């Protein structure tokens, strides 16, 4: 896993530089997480290369696709697909930013 800091605006850019971050540096997994006692979890909202997005079912409810990984064991990776009932849960179509 690799990553780079990507400030959203000039103010964030200046804060990152003031904190001593190199914005051109490619960060490795060891840079991002220095302990082997770490978990990673992600659930797809929209379809992507790694996870499927939420699928709403015609009878109500939704199916989600998640990935859970544990660093300590090195090979404890789970792909989870779950069907969930959504009775009583309001569905928000859009949220203001």
Phi and psi restraints in degrees (range 20) as a CNS / XPLOR table:
assign (resid 1 and name C) (resid 2 and name N)
       (resid 2 and name CA) (resid 2 and name C) 1.0 -128.7 20.0 2
assign (resid 2 and name N) (resid 2 and name CA)
       (resid 2 and name C) (resid 3 and name N) 1.0 156.3 20.0 2
assign (resid 2 and name C) (resid 3 and name N)
       (resid 3 and name CA) (resid 3 and name C) 1.0 -159.0 20.0 2
assign (resid 3 and name N) (resid 3 and name CA)
       (resid 3 and name C) (resid 4 and name N) 1.0 164.9 20.0 2
assign (resid 3 and name C) (resid 4 and name N)
       (resid 4 and name CA) (resid 4 and name C) 1.0 -136.3 20.0 2
assign (resid 4 and name N) (resid 4 and name CA)
       (resid 4 and name C) (resid 5 and name N) 1.0 146.7 20.0 2
assign (resid 4 and name C) (resid 5 and name N)
       (resid 5 and name CA) (resid 5 and name C) 1.0 -69.4 20.0 2
assign (resid 5 and name N) (resid 5 and name CA)
       (resid 5 and name C) (resid 6 and name N) 1.0 136.1 20.0 2
assign (resid 5 and name C) (resid 6 and name N)
       (resid 6 and name CA) (resid 6 and name C) 1.0 -134.5 20.0 2
assign (resid 6 and name N) (resid 6 and name CA)
       (resid 6 and name C) (resid 7 and name N) 1.0 85.0 20.0 2
assign (resid 6 and name C) (resid 7 and name N)
       (resid 7 and name CA) (resid 7 and name C) 1.0 -58.5 20.0 2
assign (resid 7 and name N) (resid 7 and name CA)
       (resid 7 and name C) (resid 8 and name N) 1.0 142.7 20.0 2
assign (resid 7 and name C) (resid 8 and name N)
       (resid 8 and name CA) (resid 8 and name C) 1.0 -79.6 20.0 2
assign (resid 8 and name N) (resid 8 and name CA)
       (resid 8 and name C) (resid 9 and name N) 1.0 -23.4 20.0 2
assign (resid 8 and name C) (resid 9 and name N)
       (resid 9 and name CA) (resid 9 and name C) 1.0 -154.9 20.0 2
assign (resid 9 and name N) (resid 9 and name CA)
       (resid 9 and name C) (resid 10 and name N) 1.0 178.6 20.0 2
assign (resid 9 and name C) (resid 10 and name N)
       (resid 10 and name CA) (resid 10 and name C) 1.0 -64.3 20.0 2
assign (resid 10 and name N) (resid 10 and name CA)
       (resid 10 and name C) (resid 11 and name N) 1.0 -35.4 20.0 2
assign (resid 10 and name C) (resid 11 and name N)
       (resid 11 and name CA) (resid 11 and name C) 1.0 -63.6 20.0 2
assign (resid 11 and name N) (resid 11 and name CA)
       (resid 11 and name C) (resid 12 and name N) 1.0 -45.5 20.0 2
assign (resid 11 and name C) (resid 12 and name N)
       (resid 12 and name CA) (resid 12 and name C) 1.0 -64.1 20.0 2
assign (resid 12 and name N) (resid 12 and name CA)
       (resid 12 and name C) (resid 13 and name N) 1.0 -38.0 20.0 2
assign (resid 12 and name C) (resid 13 and name N)
       (resid 13 and name CA) (resid 13 and name C) 1.0 -60.4 20.0 2
assign (resid 13 and name N) (resid 13 and name CA)
       (resid 13 and name C) (resid 14 and name N) 1.0 -46.2 20.0 2
assign (resid 13 and name C) (resid 14 and name N)
       (resid 14 and name CA) (resid 14 and name C) 1.0 -66.1 20.0 2
assign (resid 14 and name N) (resid 14 and name CA)
       (resid 14 and name C) (resid 15 and name N) 1.0 -38.7 20.0 2
assign (resid 14 and name C) (resid 15 and name N)
       (resid 15 and name CA) (resid 15 and name C) 1.0 -62.9 20.0 2
assign (resid 15 and name N) (resid 15 and name CA)
       (resid 15 and name C) (resid 16 and name N) 1.0 -42.2 20.0 2
assign (resid 15 and name C) (resid 16 and name N)
       (resid 16 and name CA) (resid 16 and name C) 1.0 -64.7 20.0 2
assign (resid 16 and name N) (resid 16 and name CA)
       (resid 16 and name C) (resid 17 and name N) 1.0 -43.4 20.0 2
assign (resid 16 and name C) (resid 17 and name N)
       (resid 17 and name CA) (resid 17 and name C) 1.0 -65.0 20.0 2
assign (resid 17 and name N) (resid 17 and name CA)
       (resid 17 and name C) (resid 18 and name N) 1.0 -42.3 20.0 2
assign (resid 17 and name C) (resid 18 and name N)
       (resid 18 and name CA) (resid 18 and name C) 1.0 -63.0 20.0 2
assign (resid 18 and name N) (resid 18 and name CA)
       (resid 18 and name C) (resid 19 and name N) 1.0 -29.7 20.0 2
assign (resid 18 and name C) (resid 19 and name N)
       (resid 19 and name CA) (resid 19 and name C) 1.0 -82.2 20.0 2
assign (resid 19 and name N) (resid 19 and name CA)
       (resid 19 and name C) (resid 20 and name N) 1.0 -1.1 20.0 2
assign (resid 19 and name C) (resid 20 and name N)
       (resid 20 and name CA) (resid 20 and name C) 1.0 92.6 20.0 2
assign (resid 20 and name N) (resid 20 and name CA)
       (resid 20 and name C) (resid 21 and name N) 1.0 12.1 20.0 2
assign (resid 20 and name C) (resid 21 and name N)
       (resid 21 and name CA) (resid 21 and name C) 1.0 -83.0 20.0 2
assign (resid 21 and name N) (resid 21 and name CA)
       (resid 21 and name C) (resid 22 and name N) 1.0 140.4 20.0 2
assign (resid 21 and name C) (resid 22 and name N)
       (resid 22 and name CA) (resid 22 and name C) 1.0 -94.0 20.0 2
assign (resid 22 and name N) (resid 22 and name CA)
       (resid 22 and name C) (resid 23 and name N) 1.0 108.8 20.0 2
assign (resid 22 and name C) (resid 23 and name N)
       (resid 23 and name CA) (resid 23 and name C) 1.0 -72.7 20.0 2
assign (resid 23 and name N) (resid 23 and name CA)
       (resid 23 and name C) (resid 24 and name N) 1.0 -12.5 20.0 2
assign (resid 23 and name C) (resid 24 and name N)
       (resid 24 and name CA) (resid 24 and name C) 1.0 -93.3 20.0 2
assign (resid 24 and name N) (resid 24 and name CA)
       (resid 24 and name C) (resid 25 and name N) 1.0 -10.1 20.0 2
assign (resid 24 and name C) (resid 25 and name N)
       (resid 25 and name CA) (resid 25 and name C) 1.0 -73.0 20.0 2
assign (resid 25 and name N) (resid 25 and name CA)
       (resid 25 and name C) (resid 26 and name N) 1.0 135.4 20.0 2
assign (resid 25 and name C) (resid 26 and name N)
       (resid 26 and name CA) (resid 26 and name C) 1.0 -88.1 20.0 2
assign (resid 26 and name N) (resid 26 and name CA)
       (resid 26 and name C) (resid 27 and name N) 1.0 121.1 20.0 2
assign (resid 26 and name C) (resid 27 and name N)
       (resid 27 and name CA) (resid 27 and name C) 1.0 -89.8 20.0 2
assign (resid 27 and name N) (resid 27 and name CA)
       (resid 27 and name C) (resid 28 and name N) 1.0 136.2 20.0 2
assign (resid 27 and name C) (resid 28 and name N)
       (resid 28 and name CA) (resid 28 and name C) 1.0 -95.0 20.0 2
assign (resid 28 and name N) (resid 28 and name CA)
       (resid 28 and name C) (resid 29 and name N) 1.0 173.9 20.0 2
assign (resid 28 and name C) (resid 29 and name N)
       (resid 29 and name CA) (resid 29 and name C) 1.0 -59.2 20.0 2
assign (resid 29 and name N) (resid 29 and name CA)
       (resid 29 and name C) (resid 30 and name N) 1.0 -37.3 20.0 2
assign (resid 29 and name C) (resid 30 and name N)
       (resid 30 and name CA) (resid 30 and name C) 1.0 -66.8 20.0 2
assign (resid 30 and name N) (resid 30 and name CA)
       (resid 30 and name C) (resid 31 and name N) 1.0 -31.0 20.0 2
assign (resid 30 and name C) (resid 31 and name N)
       (resid 31 and name CA) (resid 31 and name C) 1.0 -70.1 20.0 2
assign (resid 31 and name N) (resid 31 and name CA)
       (resid 31 and name C) (resid 32 and name N) 1.0 -37.0 20.0 2
assign (resid 31 and name C) (resid 32 and name N)
       (resid 32 and name CA) (resid 32 and name C) 1.0 -78.9 20.0 2
assign (resid 32 and name N) (resid 32 and name CA)
       (resid 32 and name C) (resid 33 and name N) 1.0 -36.2 20.0 2
assign (resid 32 and name C) (resid 33 and name N)
       (resid 33 and name CA) (resid 33 and name C) 1.0 -138.6 20.0 2
assign (resid 33 and name N) (resid 33 and name CA)
       (resid 33 and name C) (resid 34 and name N) 1.0 113.1 20.0 2
assign (resid 33 and name C) (resid 34 and name N)
       (resid 34 and name CA) (resid 34 and name C) 1.0 -92.5 20.0 2
assign (resid 34 and name N) (resid 34 and name CA)
       (resid 34 and name C) (resid 35 and name N) 1.0 -5.3 20.0 2
assign (resid 34 and name C) (resid 35 and name N)
       (resid 35 and name CA) (resid 35 and name C) 1.0 -108.6 20.0 2
assign (resid 35 and name N) (resid 35 and name CA)
       (resid 35 and name C) (resid 36 and name N) 1.0 153.8 20.0 2
assign (resid 35 and name C) (resid 36 and name N)
       (resid 36 and name CA) (resid 36 and name C) 1.0 -92.0 20.0 2
assign (resid 36 and name N) (resid 36 and name CA)
       (resid 36 and name C) (resid 37 and name N) 1.0 4.6 20.0 2
assign (resid 36 and name C) (resid 37 and name N)
       (resid 37 and name CA) (resid 37 and name C) 1.0 -101.1 20.0 2
assign (resid 37 and name N) (resid 37 and name CA)
       (resid 37 and name C) (resid 38 and name N) 1.0 67.0 20.0 2
assign (resid 37 and name C) (resid 38 and name N)
       (resid 38 and name CA) (resid 38 and name C) 1.0 -135.9 20.0 2
assign (resid 38 and name N) (resid 38 and name CA)
       (resid 38 and name C) (resid 39 and name N) 1.0 150.6 20.0 2
assign (resid 38 and name C) (resid 39 and name N)
       (resid 39 and name CA) (resid 39 and name C) 1.0 -122.8 20.0 2
assign (resid 39 and name N) (resid 39 and name CA)
       (resid 39 and name C) (resid 40 and name N) 1.0 150.6 20.0 2
assign (resid 39 and name C) (resid 40 and name N)
       (resid 40 and name CA) (resid 40 and name C) 1.0 -129.6 20.0 2
assign (resid 40 and name N) (resid 40 and name CA)
       (resid 40 and name C) (resid 41 and name N) 1.0 133.0 20.0 2
assign (resid 40 and name C) (resid 41 and name N)
       (resid 41 and name CA) (resid 41 and name C) 1.0 -139.1 20.0 2
assign (resid 41 and name N) (resid 41 and name CA)
       (resid 41 and name C) (resid 42 and name N) 1.0 138.3 20.0 2
assign (resid 41 and name C) (resid 42 and name N)
       (resid 42 and name CA) (resid 42 and name C) 1.0 -144.2 20.0 2
assign (resid 42 and name N) (resid 42 and name CA)
       (resid 42 and name C) (resid 43 and name N) 1.0 143.0 20.0 2
assign (resid 42 and name C) (resid 43 and name N)
       (resid 43 and name CA) (resid 43 and name C) 1.0 -125.2 20.0 2
assign (resid 43 and name N) (resid 43 and name CA)
       (resid 43 and name C) (resid 44 and name N) 1.0 130.5 20.0 2
assign (resid 43 and name C) (resid 44 and name N)
       (resid 44 and name CA) (resid 44 and name C) 1.0 -68.7 20.0 2
assign (resid 44 and name N) (resid 44 and name CA)
       (resid 44 and name C) (resid 45 and name N) 1.0 133.8 20.0 2
assign (resid 44 and name C) (resid 45 and name N)
       (resid 45 and name CA) (resid 45 and name C) 1.0 -100.9 20.0 2
assign (resid 45 and name N) (resid 45 and name CA)
       (resid 45 and name C) (resid 46 and name N) 1.0 -49.7 20.0 2
assign (resid 45 and name C) (resid 46 and name N)
       (resid 46 and name CA) (resid 46 and name C) 1.0 -117.2 20.0 2
assign (resid 46 and name N) (resid 46 and name CA)
       (resid 46 and name C) (resid 47 and name N) 1.0 161.7 20.0 2
assign (resid 46 and name C) (resid 47 and name N)
       (resid 47 and name CA) (resid 47 and name C) 1.0 -63.3 20.0 2
assign (resid 47 and name N) (resid 47 and name CA)
       (resid 47 and name C) (resid 48 and name N) 1.0 139.8 20.0 2
assign (resid 47 and name C) (resid 48 and name N)
       (resid 48 and name CA) (resid 48 and name C) 1.0 -146.5 20.0 2
assign (resid 48 and name N) (resid 48 and name CA)
       (resid 48 and name C) (resid 49 and name N) 1.0 -175.4 20.0 2
assign (resid 48 and name C) (resid 49 and name N)
       (resid 49 and name CA) (resid 49 and name C) 1.0 -67.6 20.0 2
assign (resid 49 and name N) (resid 49 and name CA)
       (resid 49 and name C) (resid 50 and name N) 1.0 -29.0 20.0 2
assign (resid 49 and name C) (resid 50 and name N)
       (resid 50 and name CA) (resid 50 and name C) 1.0 -98.6 20.0 2
assign (resid 50 and name N) (resid 50 and name CA)
       (resid 50 and name C) (resid 51 and name N) 1.0 -39.7 20.0 2
assign (resid 50 and name C) (resid 51 and name N)
       (resid 51 and name CA) (resid 51 and name C) 1.0 -133.8 20.0 2
assign (resid 51 and name N) (resid 51 and name CA)
       (resid 51 and name C) (resid 52 and name N) 1.0 149.8 20.0 2
assign (resid 51 and name C) (resid 52 and name N)
       (resid 52 and name CA) (resid 52 and name C) 1.0 -80.9 20.0 2
assign (resid 52 and name N) (resid 52 and name CA)
       (resid 52 and name C) (resid 53 and name N) 1.0 152.5 20.0 2
assign (resid 52 and name C) (resid 53 and name N)
       (resid 53 and name CA) (resid 53 and name C) 1.0 -80.1 20.0 2
assign (resid 53 and name N) (resid 53 and name CA)
       (resid 53 and name C) (resid 54 and name N) 1.0 177.1 20.0 2
assign (resid 53 and name C) (resid 54 and name N)
       (resid 54 and name CA) (resid 54 and name C) 1.0 -64.0 20.0 2
assign (resid 54 and name N) (resid 54 and name CA)
       (resid 54 and name C) (resid 55 and name N) 1.0 136.6 20.0 2
assign (resid 54 and name C) (resid 55 and name N)
       (resid 55 and name CA) (resid 55 and name C) 1.0 -115.5 20.0 2
assign (resid 55 and name N) (resid 55 and name CA)
       (resid 55 and name C) (resid 56 and name N) 1.0 116.6 20.0 2
assign (resid 55 and name C) (resid 56 and name N)
       (resid 56 and name CA) (resid 56 and name C) 1.0 -84.8 20.0 2
assign (resid 56 and name N) (resid 56 and name CA)
       (resid 56 and name C) (resid 57 and name N) 1.0 134.6 20.0 2
assign (resid 56 and name C) (resid 57 and name N)
       (resid 57 and name CA) (resid 57 and name C) 1.0 -94.2 20.0 2
assign (resid 57 and name N) (resid 57 and name CA)
       (resid 57 and name C) (resid 58 and name N) 1.0 147.4 20.0 2
assign (resid 57 and name C) (resid 58 and name N)
       (resid 58 and name CA) (resid 58 and name C) 1.0 -63.2 20.0 2
assign (resid 58 and name N) (resid 58 and name CA)
       (resid 58 and name C) (resid 59 and name N) 1.0 -32.6 20.0 2
assign (resid 58 and name C) (resid 59 and name N)
       (resid 59 and name CA) (resid 59 and name C) 1.0 -85.1 20.0 2
assign (resid 59 and name N) (resid 59 and name CA)
       (resid 59 and name C) (resid 60 and name N) 1.0 7.0 20.0 2
assign (resid 59 and name C) (resid 60 and name N)
       (resid 60 and name CA) (resid 60 and name C) 1.0 104.0 20.0 2
assign (resid 60 and name N) (resid 60 and name CA)
       (resid 60 and name C) (resid 61 and name N) 1.0 155.5 20.0 2
assign (resid 60 and name C) (resid 61 and name N)
       (resid 61 and name CA) (resid 61 and name C) 1.0 90.6 20.0 2
assign (resid 61 and name N) (resid 61 and name CA)
       (resid 61 and name C) (resid 62 and name N) 1.0 -176.8 20.0 2
assign (resid 61 and name C) (resid 62 and name N)
       (resid 62 and name CA) (resid 62 and name C) 1.0 -153.0 20.0 2
assign (resid 62 and name N) (resid 62 and name CA)
       (resid 62 and name C) (resid 63 and name N) 1.0 158.1 20.0 2
assign (resid 62 and name C) (resid 63 and name N)
       (resid 63 and name CA) (resid 63 and name C) 1.0 -115.9 20.0 2
assign (resid 63 and name N) (resid 63 and name CA)
       (resid 63 and name C) (resid 64 and name N) 1.0 132.7 20.0 2
assign (resid 63 and name C) (resid 64 and name N)
       (resid 64 and name CA) (resid 64 and name C) 1.0 -119.2 20.0 2
assign (resid 64 and name N) (resid 64 and name CA)
       (resid 64 and name C) (resid 65 and name N) 1.0 154.9 20.0 2
assign (resid 64 and name C) (resid 65 and name N)
       (resid 65 and name CA) (resid 65 and name C) 1.0 -122.7 20.0 2
assign (resid 65 and name N) (resid 65 and name CA)
       (resid 65 and name C) (resid 66 and name N) 1.0 121.4 20.0 2
assign (resid 65 and name C) (resid 66 and name N)
       (resid 66 and name CA) (resid 66 and name C) 1.0 -127.2 20.0 2
assign (resid 66 and name N) (resid 66 and name CA)
       (resid 66 and name C) (resid 67 and name N) 1.0 158.9 20.0 2
assign (resid 66 and name C) (resid 67 and name N)
       (resid 67 and name CA) (resid 67 and name C) 1.0 -126.6 20.0 2
assign (resid 67 and name N) (resid 67 and name CA)
       (resid 67 and name C) (resid 68 and name N) 1.0 129.8 20.0 2
assign (resid 67 and name C) (resid 68 and name N)
       (resid 68 and name CA) (resid 68 and name C) 1.0 -127.9 20.0 2
assign (resid 68 and name N) (resid 68 and name CA)
       (resid 68 and name C) (resid 69 and name N) 1.0 130.1 20.0 2
assign (resid 68 and name C) (resid 69 and name N)
       (resid 69 and name CA) (resid 69 and name C) 1.0 -132.5 20.0 2
assign (resid 69 and name N) (resid 69 and name CA)
       (resid 69 and name C) (resid 70 and name N) 1.0 145.4 20.0 2
assign (resid 69 and name C) (resid 70 and name N)
       (resid 70 and name CA) (resid 70 and name C) 1.0 -118.7 20.0 2
assign (resid 70 and name N) (resid 70 and name CA)
       (resid 70 and name C) (resid 71 and name N) 1.0 127.4 20.0 2
assign (resid 70 and name C) (resid 71 and name N)
       (resid 71 and name CA) (resid 71 and name C) 1.0 -73.1 20.0 2
assign (resid 71 and name N) (resid 71 and name CA)
       (resid 71 and name C) (resid 72 and name N) 1.0 -37.9 20.0 2
assign (resid 71 and name C) (resid 72 and name N)
       (resid 72 and name CA) (resid 72 and name C) 1.0 -58.7 20.0 2
assign (resid 72 and name N) (resid 72 and name CA)
       (resid 72 and name C) (resid 73 and name N) 1.0 -46.2 20.0 2
assign (resid 72 and name C) (resid 73 and name N)
       (resid 73 and name CA) (resid 73 and name C) 1.0 -78.8 20.0 2
assign (resid 73 and name N) (resid 73 and name CA)
       (resid 73 and name C) (resid 74 and name N) 1.0 -23.7 20.0 2
assign (resid 73 and name C) (resid 74 and name N)
       (resid 74 and name CA) (resid 74 and name C) 1.0 79.1 20.0 2
assign (resid 74 and name N) (resid 74 and name CA)
       (resid 74 and name C) (resid 75 and name N) 1.0 -19.5 20.0 2
assign (resid 74 and name C) (resid 75 and name N)
       (resid 75 and name CA) (resid 75 and name C) 1.0 -137.0 20.0 2
assign (resid 75 and name N) (resid 75 and name CA)
       (resid 75 and name C) (resid 76 and name N) 1.0 16.8 20.0 2
assign (resid 75 and name C) (resid 76 and name N)
       (resid 76 and name CA) (resid 76 and name C) 1.0 -91.7 20.0 2
assign (resid 76 and name N) (resid 76 and name CA)
       (resid 76 and name C) (resid 77 and name N) 1.0 85.2 20.0 2
assign (resid 76 and name C) (resid 77 and name N)
       (resid 77 and name CA) (resid 77 and name C) 1.0 -119.8 20.0 2
assign (resid 77 and name N) (resid 77 and name CA)
       (resid 77 and name C) (resid 78 and name N) 1.0 131.3 20.0 2
assign (resid 77 and name C) (resid 78 and name N)
       (resid 78 and name CA) (resid 78 and name C) 1.0 -127.4 20.0 2
assign (resid 78 and name N) (resid 78 and name CA)
       (resid 78 and name C) (resid 79 and name N) 1.0 130.9 20.0 2
assign (resid 78 and name C) (resid 79 and name N)
       (resid 79 and name CA) (resid 79 and name C) 1.0 -99.7 20.0 2
assign (resid 79 and name N) (resid 79 and name CA)
       (resid 79 and name C) (resid 80 and name N) 1.0 124.8 20.0 2
assign (resid 79 and name C) (resid 80 and name N)
       (resid 80 and name CA) (resid 80 and name C) 1.0 -119.1 20.0 2
assign (resid 80 and name N) (resid 80 and name CA)
       (resid 80 and name C) (resid 81 and name N) 1.0 131.0 20.0 2
assign (resid 80 and name C) (resid 81 and name N)
       (resid 81 and name CA) (resid 81 and name C) 1.0 -117.8 20.0 2
assign (resid 81 and name N) (resid 81 and name CA)
       (resid 81 and name C) (resid 82 and name N) 1.0 124.9 20.0 2
assign (resid 81 and name C) (resid 82 and name N)
       (resid 82 and name CA) (resid 82 and name C) 1.0 -128.6 20.0 2
assign (resid 82 and name N) (resid 82 and name CA)
       (resid 82 and name C) (resid 83 and name N) 1.0 136.4 20.0 2
assign (resid 82 and name C) (resid 83 and name N)
       (resid 83 and name CA) (resid 83 and name C) 1.0 -98.5 20.0 2
assign (resid 83 and name N) (resid 83 and name CA)
       (resid 83 and name C) (resid 84 and name N) 1.0 133.1 20.0 2
assign (resid 83 and name C) (resid 84 and name N)
       (resid 84 and name CA) (resid 84 and name C) 1.0 -128.7 20.0 2
assign (resid 84 and name N) (resid 84 and name CA)
       (resid 84 and name C) (resid 85 and name N) 1.0 135.4 20.0 2
assign (resid 84 and name C) (resid 85 and name N)
       (resid 85 and name CA) (resid 85 and name C) 1.0 -76.7 20.0 2
assign (resid 85 and name N) (resid 85 and name CA)
       (resid 85 and name C) (resid 86 and name N) 1.0 144.1 20.0 2
assign (resid 85 and name C) (resid 86 and name N)
       (resid 86 and name CA) (resid 86 and name C) 1.0 -123.9 20.0 2
assign (resid 86 and name N) (resid 86 and name CA)
       (resid 86 and name C) (resid 87 and name N) 1.0 24.8 20.0 2
assign (resid 86 and name C) (resid 87 and name N)
       (resid 87 and name CA) (resid 87 and name C) 1.0 -62.1 20.0 2
assign (resid 87 and name N) (resid 87 and name CA)
       (resid 87 and name C) (resid 88 and name N) 1.0 130.7 20.0 2
assign (resid 87 and name C) (resid 88 and name N)
       (resid 88 and name CA) (resid 88 and name C) 1.0 81.8 20.0 2
assign (resid 88 and name N) (resid 88 and name CA)
       (resid 88 and name C) (resid 89 and name N) 1.0 -3.1 20.0 2
assign (resid 88 and name C) (resid 89 and name N)
       (resid 89 and name CA) (resid 89 and name C) 1.0 -100.3 20.0 2
assign (resid 89 and name N) (resid 89 and name CA)
       (resid 89 and name C) (resid 90 and name N) 1.0 116.6 20.0 2
assign (resid 89 and name C) (resid 90 and name N)
       (resid 90 and name CA) (resid 90 and name C) 1.0 -68.6 20.0 2
assign (resid 90 and name N) (resid 90 and name CA)
       (resid 90 and name C) (resid 91 and name N) 1.0 136.7 20.0 2
assign (resid 90 and name C) (resid 91 and name N)
       (resid 91 and name CA) (resid 91 and name C) 1.0 -97.2 20.0 2
assign (resid 91 and name N) (resid 91 and name CA)
       (resid 91 and name C) (resid 92 and name N) 1.0 119.4 20.0 2
assign (resid 91 and name C) (resid 92 and name N)
       (resid 92 and name CA) (resid 92 and name C) 1.0 -94.7 20.0 2
assign (resid 92 and name N) (resid 92 and name CA)
       (resid 92 and name C) (resid 93 and name N) 1.0 121.8 20.0 2
assign (resid 92 and name C) (resid 93 and name N)
       (resid 93 and name CA) (resid 93 and name C) 1.0 -79.3 20.0 2
assign (resid 93 and name N) (resid 93 and name CA)
       (resid 93 and name C) (resid 94 and name N) 1.0 -36.4 20.0 2
assign (resid 93 and name C) (resid 94 and name N)
       (resid 94 and name CA) (resid 94 and name C) 1.0 -151.4 20.0 2
assign (resid 94 and name N) (resid 94 and name CA)
       (resid 94 and name C) (resid 95 and name N) 1.0 150.0 20.0 2
assign (resid 94 and name C) (resid 95 and name N)
       (resid 95 and name CA) (resid 95 and name C) 1.0 -122.3 20.0 2
assign (resid 95 and name N) (resid 95 and name CA)
       (resid 95 and name C) (resid 96 and name N) 1.0 137.5 20.0 2
assign (resid 95 and name C) (resid 96 and name N)
       (resid 96 and name CA) (resid 96 and name C) 1.0 -72.7 20.0 2
assign (resid 96 and name N) (resid 96 and name CA)
       (resid 96 and name C) (resid 97 and name N) 1.0 146.6 20.0 2
